[in-house]
Amino acid sequence: MKINIVGGEMTSHEIDEYIKYVSRKYSGRQIKQLDIIIDGEFIDLKCYFMDTDFQRAYRSADYLVNDMEKLNDAKQAEFSEKKRHTI
């Protein structure tokens, strides 16, 4: 991941904390670049993501979701017990 600091300086610990923050916020997406823009007392974060041609979709009870977290516990358990086909 490429990191750009604009408008000031930061310690490596501060940079690492912002990287952790965006990684948690955008879990499941691969971040290509992060711009950390210092504006006085405020910090703006701008993320650039890797281009992906395929987005994983999960089928559950005749509807599609792109994130297993959107399913309730019972549906998540049902999905984890299904036999997966190899590609």
Secondary structure, DSSP 8 states (H G I E B T S, - for coil): -EEEEESS---HHHHHHHHHHHHHHTTTS-EEEEEEEEETTEEEEEEEE---S----EEETTEEES-GGGS-HHHHHHHHHS-----
